[in-house]
Amino acid sequence: MPVLRSNRLPIQHPGVVFKRYYLDRYNIKLSDAAKTLNLKISHLNNFLNGEATVTTPLATKLESVTGISSGFWLNLQKSYNLYT
């Protein structure tokens, strides 16, 4: 019997997770985060809005800033991709 995923608990895009649990929690501005991550503001904005995916280099940068492993960010992206 196949197991079906519930739509009541959708998986969130990693950018949404990063924004909610890091930028919003610590009141960090987009421009400051982009500078710290060494990213263009437009790329970071696309990521936060779910329009850009987590790549290995981005996951490494997120790990250096948040202390959360790059594997977590890559797995979150993989789960999001499979869910959508």
C-alpha positions as semicolon CSV with decimal commas, in nm:
position;residue;x (nm);y (nm);z (nm)
1;M;0,000;0,000;0,000
2;P;0,155;0,336;-0,099
3;V;0,205;0,605;0,160
4;L;0,066;0,943;0,061
5;R;0,206;1,273;0,182
6;S;-0,037;1,504;0,356
7;N;-0,085;1,845;0,198
8;R;-0,158;1,992;0,539
9;L;0,211;2,017;0,623
10;P;0,379;2,136;0,303
11;I;0,755;2,148;0,285
12;Q;0,886;2,503;0,269
13;H;1,146;2,631;0,028
14;P;1,489;2,663;0,196
15;G;1,488;3,037;0,125
16;V;1,169;3,079;0,325
17;V;1,320;2,878;0,610
18;F;1,641;3,087;0,603
19;K;1,443;3,411;0,603
20;R;1,208;3,312;0,883
21;Y;1,452;3,144;1,117
22;Y;1,759;3,355;1,056
23;L;1,699;3,693;0,896
24;D;1,368;3,767;1,067
25;R;1,467;3,616;1,400
26;Y;1,785;3,823;1,425
27;N;1,646;4,127;1,242
28;I;1,911;4,113;0,969
29;K;1,868;4,332;0,663
30;L;1,877;4,180;0,315
31;S;2,174;4,395;0,214
32;D;2,373;4,295;0,522
33;A;2,299;3,926;0,467
34;A;2,396;3,950;0,100
35;K;2,725;4,114;0,194
36;T;2,801;3,853;0,461
37;L;2,717;3,567;0,222
38;N;2,908;3,734;-0,062
39;L;2,600;3,723;-0,287
40;K;2,428;3,978;-0,505
41;I;2,120;4,121;-0,337
42;S;1,908;4,012;-0,632
43;H;2,025;3,650;-0,601
44;L;1,960;3,641;-0,228
45;N;1,619;3,799;-0,281
46;N;1,535;3,534;-0,542
47;F;1,644;3,264;-0,298
48;L;1,433;3,407;-0,017
49;N;1,131;3,420;-0,247
50;G;1,173;3,058;-0,356
51;E;1,288;3,146;-0,707
52;A;1,648;3,022;-0,671
53;T;1,759;2,681;-0,548
54;V;2,022;2,585;-0,296
55;T;2,344;2,489;-0,470
56;T;2,648;2,338;-0,301
57;P;2,832;2,674;-0,286
58;L;2,525;2,847;-0,142
59;A;2,473;2,568;0,111
60;T;2,834;2,611;0,224
61;K;2,783;2,985;0,266
62;L;2,461;2,930;0,461
63;E;2,644;2,685;0,687
64;S;2,918;2,938;0,759
65;V;2,661;3,200;0,861
66;T;2,402;2,991;1,045
67;G;2,610;2,704;1,180
68;I;2,355;2,465;1,025
69;S;2,522;2,204;0,805
70;S;2,534;2,243;0,430
71;G;2,385;1,894;0,411
72;F;2,073;2,019;0,589
73;W;2,023;2,296;0,332
74;L;2,082;2,060;0,039
75;N;1,846;1,799;0,184
76;L;1,582;2,063;0,245
77;Q;1,609;2,167;-0,120
78;K;1,587;1,803;-0,231
79;S;1,277;1,746;-0,017
80;Y;1,119;2,063;-0,152
81;N;1,191;1,956;-0,509
82;L;1,038;1,614;-0,452
83;Y;0,735;1,764;-0,280
84;T;0,665;2,009;-0,559
